[in-house]
Amino acid sequence: MSEVKKIATRESYGNALVELGKEHEDLVVLDADLAAATKTGVFKKAFPQRHIDCGIAESNMAGIGAGIATTGKVPFISTFAMFAAGRAYEQIRNSIGYPKLNVKIGATHGGISVGEDGATHQCNEDFALMRTIPGMVVVCPSDDVEARAAVKAAYEHKGPVYLRFGRLAVPVINDNPDYKFELGKGIVLREGKDLTIVATGLCVAPALEAAQRLAAEGVDAKVINIHTIKPLDEDLIVAAAKETGKVVTVEEHSIIGGLGGAVCECLSEKAPVPVKRIGINDVYGESGPAVKLLEKYGLDAEGIYRQIKEFV
């Protein structure tokens, strides 16, 4: 059996920017002294005149991006999720969100899989922060195929978009001819009747694996990939909840305010069913190898499987 191809979605981000840059001269990329880590360096090499290094000044970068957007260009401002959603929150809210400017936020190194950089850099709060900004679209792709599609869709969308990418290489699971990316639309990856697993980002692949393990024990789980956390595909979530009667959410984010929060808000109003939120349980991360951290915090296939077993 051939080994599954793996690639970090931050790599996909850089590559997608280059491809879009060839087609669209109005695309401009900004970074905050992290071009090598965010992978915007490949765009800088290809289009040096359309790349701006703003230095270690993320809040200023958000303001510069806002200014560039008023000229009709499409800026992608890029840095770690902790600095994009956290440090520059006020500028994103007031300078980008409030005037509804066409700025795209490429936030790499999201979640605890940042690994050895530790709790200060492991942003598990970005979905919650960005969801509260009116008009902000929030996207977390699950693999290379989806990340590239998400960057293209973000460019085509008129208005602010927050895109979260990861540091850790993850399996490519969407490389099939039927794959279609659409902002605000979830994707059913596996049909099932006993419960629904709703996952996003890095957690989609292990959620699928957990579902396969559950199937071997007679538990038939439906698996939905929610790449767009805002706007949430409420129709799909509600239909799945009514069909299966139980829902589990899985995310590399705090269980407060992220995918789990969005799903619970939706279902409490439209289809109340038991919900189990799997994610970071209101704690800070810690320094360590990314794979080991995912295991410790129950976000690998074994941990997801075990928590769902306890739930059902």
KAFEN-V870531 format. One record per residue. PHI is phi in whole degrees, 0 to 359 (none if undefined). D_FIRST is the distance of its C-alpha to the first C-alpha in Angstrom with 2 decimals. Layout:
BEGIN
phi->PHI d_first->D_FIRST
phi->PHI d_first->D_FIRST
END
This chain:
BEGIN
phi->none d_first->0.00
phi->288 d_first->3.81
phi->287 d_first->6.52
phi->290 d_first->9.01
phi->292 d_first->12.14
phi->233 d_first->15.18
phi->207 d_first->18.83
phi->285 d_first->22.13
phi->291 d_first->24.23
phi->293 d_first->27.22
phi->296 d_first->25.59
phi->299 d_first->25.22
phi->301 d_first->28.89
phi->300 d_first->30.12
phi->295 d_first->28.24
phi->294 d_first->29.44
phi->298 d_first->32.98
phi->296 d_first->32.99
phi->297 d_first->31.91
phi->292 d_first->34.53
phi->298 d_first->37.06
phi->292 d_first->36.91
phi->266 d_first->37.89
phi->229 d_first->40.31
phi->286 d_first->43.05
phi->273 d_first->44.17
phi->279 d_first->41.09
phi->234 d_first->42.04
phi->242 d_first->39.97
phi->242 d_first->41.59
phi->221 d_first->40.25
phi->247 d_first->41.93
phi->64 d_first->41.33
phi->225 d_first->37.57
phi->300 d_first->36.29
phi->290 d_first->33.82
phi->282 d_first->32.35
phi->280 d_first->32.44
phi->71 d_first->31.09
phi->283 d_first->34.18
phi->300 d_first->34.94
phi->290 d_first->32.98
phi->290 d_first->35.40
phi->301 d_first->38.31
phi->293 d_first->37.39
phi->283 d_first->37.13
phi->225 d_first->40.16
phi->302 d_first->42.37
phi->282 d_first->45.30
phi->246 d_first->43.43
phi->238 d_first->42.14
phi->236 d_first->44.41
phi->269 d_first->43.90
phi->273 d_first->46.07
phi->75 d_first->45.81
phi->280 d_first->45.34
phi->207 d_first->47.18
phi->297 d_first->44.85
phi->296 d_first->47.72
phi->296 d_first->49.44
phi->300 d_first->46.28
phi->298 d_first->46.23
phi->293 d_first->49.85
phi->296 d_first->49.25
phi->301 d_first->46.41
phi->298 d_first->48.80
phi->297 d_first->51.45
phi->297 d_first->49.19
phi->297 d_first->48.13
phi->290 d_first->51.83
phi->270 d_first->51.99
phi->99 d_first->49.48
phi->276 d_first->46.52
phi->244 d_first->43.18
phi->274 d_first->42.50
phi->250 d_first->39.23
phi->268 d_first->40.30
phi->227 d_first->37.58
phi->192 d_first->37.37
phi->294 d_first->35.73
phi->304 d_first->35.81
phi->299 d_first->38.29
phi->274 d_first->40.71
phi->289 d_first->40.17
phi->282 d_first->40.55
phi->271 d_first->42.65
phi->297 d_first->44.93
phi->261 d_first->45.51
phi->304 d_first->45.74
phi->299 d_first->49.44
phi->291 d_first->49.22
phi->294 d_first->46.29
phi->296 d_first->48.26
phi->272 d_first->51.62
phi->264 d_first->50.97
phi->248 d_first->47.88
phi->290 d_first->47.65
phi->300 d_first->51.37
phi->276 d_first->52.14
phi->58 d_first->48.86
phi->279 d_first->47.93
phi->274 d_first->44.92
phi->251 d_first->43.13
phi->252 d_first->39.39
phi->251 d_first->38.33
phi->266 d_first->35.05
phi->256 d_first->34.48
phi->263 d_first->31.68
phi->60 d_first->30.78
phi->277 d_first->31.27
phi->79 d_first->30.76
phi->286 d_first->30.27
phi->289 d_first->27.08
phi->298 d_first->29.63
phi->77 d_first->29.39
phi->297 d_first->31.87
phi->294 d_first->34.38
phi->82 d_first->35.41
phi->301 d_first->37.29
phi->294 d_first->39.56
phi->253 d_first->36.71
phi->270 d_first->34.38
phi->278 d_first->35.66
phi->249 d_first->35.07
phi->237 d_first->38.09
phi->292 d_first->37.54
phi->301 d_first->36.66
phi->299 d_first->39.83
phi->296 d_first->41.98
phi->288 d_first->40.85
phi->298 d_first->40.98
phi->281 d_first->44.68
phi->276 d_first->45.60
phi->304 d_first->46.94
phi->84 d_first->45.10
phi->281 d_first->42.15
phi->269 d_first->38.71
phi->239 d_first->36.01
phi->232 d_first->32.36
phi->223 d_first->29.25
phi->289 d_first->26.07
phi->266 d_first->22.66
phi->200 d_first->20.57
phi->300 d_first->21.09
phi->300 d_first->21.53
phi->290 d_first->23.97
phi->296 d_first->25.79
phi->298 d_first->26.59
phi->295 d_first->27.79
phi->293 d_first->29.82
phi->296 d_first->31.61
phi->297 d_first->32.58
phi->295 d_first->33.79
phi->295 d_first->35.73
phi->300 d_first->37.46
phi->285 d_first->38.47
phi->285 d_first->39.74
phi->267 d_first->43.39
phi->135 d_first->43.92
phi->289 d_first->42.40
phi->225 d_first->38.68
phi->255 d_first->36.98
phi->245 d_first->33.32
phi->257 d_first->31.41
phi->239 d_first->28.54
phi->248 d_first->26.63
phi->276 d_first->26.37
phi->279 d_first->22.97
phi->294 d_first->19.76
phi->233 d_first->18.03
phi->298 d_first->14.84
phi->275 d_first->15.44
phi->243 d_first->15.62
phi->249 d_first->18.31
phi->276 d_first->17.11
phi->227 d_first->18.01
phi->296 d_first->21.13
phi->272 d_first->22.95
phi->294 d_first->23.04
phi->221 d_first->26.68
phi->258 d_first->28.28
phi->216 d_first->31.82
phi->306 d_first->33.83
phi->83 d_first->34.85
phi->239 d_first->32.38
phi->284 d_first->29.60
phi->232 d_first->26.39
phi->279 d_first->25.26
phi->264 d_first->21.51
phi->206 d_first->21.64
phi->276 d_first->24.60
phi->190 d_first->26.22
phi->238 d_first->29.69
phi->268 d_first->30.20
phi->196 d_first->29.99
phi->243 d_first->28.98
phi->256 d_first->26.93
phi->250 d_first->28.10
phi->233 d_first->26.21
phi->220 d_first->26.63
phi->60 d_first->25.15
phi->304 d_first->22.80
phi->278 d_first->23.00
phi->294 d_first->21.45
phi->299 d_first->17.75
phi->295 d_first->18.63
phi->294 d_first->21.01
phi->298 d_first->18.38
phi->296 d_first->16.38
phi->298 d_first->19.77
phi->297 d_first->20.52
phi->295 d_first->17.53
phi->293 d_first->18.79
phi->295 d_first->22.26
phi->299 d_first->21.37
phi->295 d_first->20.29
phi->252 d_first->23.86
phi->89 d_first->25.57
phi->256 d_first->26.13
phi->264 d_first->25.33
phi->256 d_first->25.08
phi->278 d_first->25.55
phi->238 d_first->23.98
phi->241 d_first->25.91
phi->267 d_first->25.20
phi->256 d_first->28.65
phi->280 d_first->28.48
phi->254 d_first->32.27
phi->279 d_first->34.12
phi->217 d_first->37.44
phi->288 d_first->38.35
phi->283 d_first->36.39
phi->281 d_first->35.26
phi->294 d_first->37.71
phi->300 d_first->37.66
phi->293 d_first->33.96
phi->297 d_first->34.33
phi->296 d_first->37.46
phi->298 d_first->36.09
phi->294 d_first->33.02
phi->297 d_first->35.35
phi->293 d_first->37.67
phi->285 d_first->34.90
phi->253 d_first->33.19
phi->83 d_first->36.09
phi->217 d_first->34.25
phi->225 d_first->32.63
phi->237 d_first->30.61
phi->253 d_first->30.39
phi->225 d_first->27.95
phi->207 d_first->28.75
phi->269 d_first->28.81
phi->197 d_first->32.58
phi->304 d_first->35.60
phi->289 d_first->35.89
phi->263 d_first->39.31
phi->85 d_first->39.73
phi->259 d_first->36.18
phi->300 d_first->33.84
phi->300 d_first->34.94
phi->296 d_first->38.54
phi->297 d_first->38.22
phi->294 d_first->36.62
phi->296 d_first->39.28
phi->300 d_first->42.05
phi->295 d_first->40.93
phi->288 d_first->40.47
phi->297 d_first->43.65
phi->269 d_first->45.61
phi->245 d_first->43.85
phi->196 d_first->41.88
phi->300 d_first->42.41
phi->217 d_first->39.62
phi->297 d_first->38.33
phi->231 d_first->36.13
phi->246 d_first->34.14
phi->261 d_first->33.60
phi->252 d_first->30.76
phi->179 d_first->31.23
phi->273 d_first->33.48
phi->272 d_first->36.37
phi->57 d_first->39.40
phi->225 d_first->38.81
phi->279 d_first->38.26
phi->283 d_first->35.05
phi->204 d_first->35.11
phi->283 d_first->33.88
phi->167 d_first->30.57
phi->301 d_first->26.95
phi->307 d_first->25.51
phi->297 d_first->22.59
phi->293 d_first->25.14
phi->294 d_first->27.58
phi->298 d_first->25.25
phi->295 d_first->24.69
phi->299 d_first->28.46
phi->267 d_first->29.46
phi->71 d_first->27.10
phi->251 d_first->25.06
phi->271 d_first->21.58
phi->302 d_first->19.65
phi->296 d_first->21.40
phi->295 d_first->24.75
phi->295 d_first->24.56
phi->303 d_first->23.58
phi->297 d_first->26.42
phi->291 d_first->28.99
phi->290 d_first->28.28
phi->301 d_first->28.59
phi->296 d_first->31.95
phi->289 d_first->33.00
phi->270 d_first->32.37
END
